[in-house]
Every structure is written in C-alpha cells, then in structure tokens.
Amino acid sequence: MPGSAFEGVEGDLNLSPRRAEWSRRHIGSETRRWLEEDARYFLHQALSTPCLNALSRVDGIYLEDLEGRRYMDFHGNSVHQVGFGNPAVIAAIKAQLDQLSFCTRRYTNVPAVELARKLALITPGDLGKSLFCPSGAAAVGMALRLARVATGRHKTVSMWDSFHGASLDASSVGGERMFRGDVGPLLPGTEHAPPPDASRCALGCAGRCDLRCAGYVEYVLEREGDVAAVVAEPVRSTPSIPHPEYWARVRAACDRSGALLIFDEIPQCLGRTGRMFASEHFGVTPDILVLGKGLGGGILPMAAIVTRPDLDVMADRALGHYTHEKNPVTCAAALATIEYIEKERLVDRARELGVHALARMNELAQRHQLIGDVRGLGLLLGIELVRDRETRAPASEEADRAMYLALDRGLSFKVSAGNVLTLTPPLTISRDELDRAIDILDDCLTEIEANPS
C-alpha cells in the first residue's frame, strides 16, 4: 500500500531487508491494516515502531497473531513467569474487581497489606518494608530518592550497558546509549563502571574473571567518598553472570563507604533464575530491592521497592506518591502470582529445567561453530553467536537471521547486545516444549551455517 502510514515508518527507520522480507511473507491485509493504524496514532520510538506483528491472544507460553499463527514466547518482556493468562491470577483479579476495585490515597486495603507482608516474608535478609508503584522505572526512581535522603548524598555508581528504565532518572543511572543519548543533561553525579561481564570484559580478564571489575567499583567508591548508592542488576539479562564473589566484594565496599546497595531485579525476580530472587545466588542482601514486570502476573503493571526497616526515613516527605500505590486489584494479582509460584514449585522447576537446557545448549555448541558461548541461571538463558571463536567477533547479522528463521518455525525470542540469543520462557513451560524450542534453534543455526549468505 504505497504511501501508507506503516510503509512511511518503514522507510523512515530504514528497516533491514530481512525484516521487510519477513513482513511481506507473513503479514496479511488485515494485520497490515492494524499495523498502519498503530503507526498512524502512536508516537514512534526505537525498539517499538513499527510493530512486528499484531496479536489476537496469549495463552501459557504462546502468542497468537491475527493470522492464527502461534509462537512459543521466549521473550515475554520478562513479565510471564507464571505464563500468559494464568487462570489463578485472572480469578484473583476478577474477584477483587467485584469487591474493591480502587483504593484512594490516605486509605489502605487488605490485598495491599497482605502483599507487603508477603514480600517481607519471601525477600532475603532483613528486608521488610515496601512501597508500590505502577512501573519498574518509577520504582527505580523511588529507590534513588530514598537513597539520597537516607545518606544525605546524591551520587550513584552503576554499570555501563545496564538498563533500569526509560525515565530520565532511571536512564541517568542506566548505561545504554539508546536511552541516554540526545536527551539533554542527565542527573548529576551518575558515575559508571564496567559491568562484571567475563565474556566481554572491558578490563581484559579474557573470559576468566579475576575480579578486577569489583576492584574498579571499590576504587570509585573510595575516591568519590560520597556516593549514595551502587545501583545494579545482580544478573544482567543478556545473561551476564558475575563471579561468585563479585557482589560480596561490592557489598563490603558499600558498607565501608556508607553507600547503599540497590539491586534492580525488575526482570529477574520471582524465580526466573532458579531462586526466588537472583541476589540469593550470591548470598548478598541489598539495602533496597526493586521488583517489577512479572510481579503483575503478566497482566497488570506492578512494581515495588522493598527495604530494610531502618530506611523508613521519609515520613515527612513524598517518596512515591503514586495514585495507584495501593491499588487492590494490582496487589491481588501480585499476591496470586507469588502464591502460584510457591504452590507449583516454579522456582525449583526453573532451576531443574535450566540445568537441562544448559546441557542441551552446550551440546549445540559442540556442533555449531557460530556459538561462542552459552550461559544461564535457571530459565534465564543465552547463546552468544560469533564469527570466530578466537577473536570473538560478534555474529550480529547471523543472530538477526536466526531470530527471523525461528519466528518462521514458531519461536519468538530477543536478540540482546547485538549477537546474544536471549531465551526467557515462562517458568510453566514443559520439558518437551523446552526441547522443541532448542530443536528449532538447532535447525536455524544449521541452515545459517549451510547457507551463510
């Protein structure tokens, strides 16, 4: 349809020929009509516009588009720990809508209190006081505000290549150029350090982490002397898994310098890594834990911070002050989500299936020269594609091709860092479904290696 809004956006963003070809083969007239309407009425932004496809329903581990095609979703925007459309979560939402649909400010309600009590019980260490809000970026903002007041300082140390949200404060501590560039001045005092990524260490550890990355953070905290908080993801979504002693070193450095440790577990909380919280793998408790995404059961927007009780220091000032701070419906959804994870033992399931998936992925690495590394914790999995295992030159074109070949075969996932196939299925996935997804990846890599152009 020449001159349509959708095609105009395609041209403006200079989409890859592979994306355009996939659209030509898979997007029918009805879907194209809705994609054009989407492009006409929504503001455009990178990573979102134009949309790839239009969905008609989601169910368990599956997406279904308007053409009736079904895809196993190994992306899910990290919200689908309990699967899409989880019946227990939906039932809790419906029941709460009939009983109390909203709670105005200055009042509390039973679901909100019960959720705060539940988070105090399941979070590590002495974390015990919560505040809720509608988004992860807002929760990061609350954590930053609390750290400033609690310490009387404003500086932060965070990691390059990290993502903590797209708001101005969250992108200031974030480390991705996509969210930091060309937006004018960011928050002052937001220092950054190289991330603990042994696969591509900026400090030259060549794949065997010797904790120089932890030493760098220690050095910055010592030299700055007045940092309010270290803000970090305990495990990055690529995934990048730190040395077992990394966070213990950083925790000790924070304690010496008086800085708080803020862990952003927005995408990885609630069992994704084979523990209820990713920080538990390292035996380190943060001062402030930030949760989100899957906390709303893959249905409603819901986020939270959970802190030590002694950080309850802002009774005379606004910390969050969100209209939906104690929304009973979102709180009911979060409670039902946590209870379902516990009842169905999804944390153990993620750990067991993750071991199986890693074994299969390592077997693929023996047969595919494109695979430079496989890694994972629980059902947070990644396959890094390289053009040469010695130089580790990223195989970005091949990763992009693998994504579209997998979509053709009914598997959706995200490519992170340009060349990492990031695989995050619902924790409800069966072993057979997990194996089928890995078989699809095997087929895709086989085709790419047989036909490299």
Number of C-alpha atoms within 10 A of each C-alpha: 10 7 7 15 19 23 18 16 17 18 10 10 14 10 12 10 9 13 14 14 12 15 14 11 9 14 19 13 11 11 17 21 16 16 21 19 14 18 20 16 9 10 9 15 9 9 8 9 17 24 15 13 16 19 15 11 14 16 15 19 25 22 22 18 16 17 16 11 15 21 20 26 28 25 19 24 14 21 25 29 35 30 25 24 17 20 15 15 25 18 14 19 23 14 14 19 14 9 11 14 14 16 17 12 13 6 7 14 15 12 21 23 15 14 23 19 14 16 20 19 13 14 19 18 15 16 23 20 18 21 21 29 24 22 19 28 23 25 29 31 21 24 27 26 18 24 26 19 16 17 16 12 16 18 22 27 24 25 22 18 16 21 24 29 21 16 16 18 21 24 23 25 31 27 23 16 13 14 19 19 11 8 8 8 10 15 15 12 16 21 19 21 17 19 25 26 22 21 19 14 17 15 17 13 16 12 11 12 20 16 18 17 25 24 15 16 23 19 13 16 25 15 11 14 14 17 27 28 29 28 26 22 23 25 24 22 22 23 24 22 18 20 18 13 14 21 22 16 16 21 20 14 23 21 11 13 18 17 26 25 27 25 24 29 24 27 26 30 25 29 27 30 27 27 20 23 21 26 24 16 16 15 13 21 21 24 23 27 27 29 26 31 28 30 29 26 30 24 21 19 19 26 27 27 28 25 24 18 13 12 17 12 12 12 7 6 9 11 17 17 13 15 13 18 22 26 24 25 26 31 30 26 29 30 24 25 26 25 15 18 21 15 9 13 14 25 22 19 22 27 21 15 20 24 17 16 22 20 13 15 23 16 12 20 19 9 12 15 15 24 23 22 17 22 21 24 22 26 30 29 26 26 28 27 29 23 17 14 14 8 9 17 13 20 20 19 15 21 26 19 17 25 19 19 21 21 19 17 17 18 23 23 22 22 20 18 15 16 22 26 25 23 26 28 29 26 31 20 21 13 14 9 13 18 15 14 23 18 15 20 22 18 15 22 26 16 13 16 13 9 8 9 7
